[in-house]
Amino acid sequence: MTKNPPIEKPTLEIETGESAEVAARLGAEVAARFGPRDEAPLSIVARDASGALIGGLNGVSHWRWLYVRHLWVSEAQRGRGLGGRLMEEAGRAALARGCIGVYIDTFDPRVADFYERAGFSRVGEIADFPPGGQRIFLSRRLR
């Protein structure tokens, strides 16, 4: 009976920054399986008549989905339809990019209700993230 050689324990190092090499290697494996991300950023800003920023949206499209990373509306503009207009415009931009859906997350259940009224469905939650709260994930198909 042949004995397997002992397995060496790898060394582990904690680094303060993100490893570009780890990201590249994982990215290559994922791309080999699902195709390239074709990642493209998106930003939509809203300004008042004086040019001041009153709202905006940042996101990124990849694998035919748009992820809305940030949606912000100034407190004075909330409840006036600007958030809905920004999300509608993001949906149009996503369709123009060939996307089939939009996804987003929030820490605020009231904001999740806003997204649900806009046609999104809750697809997941993480309790106590942030502590005492929850992170809510939502998505909406465009076609």
Summary of the structure (lengths in Angstrom):
residues: 143
radius of gyration: 20.5
end to end distance: 60.6
largest distance: 82.6
contacts: 329
relative contact order: 0.12
helix: 29%
strand: 34%
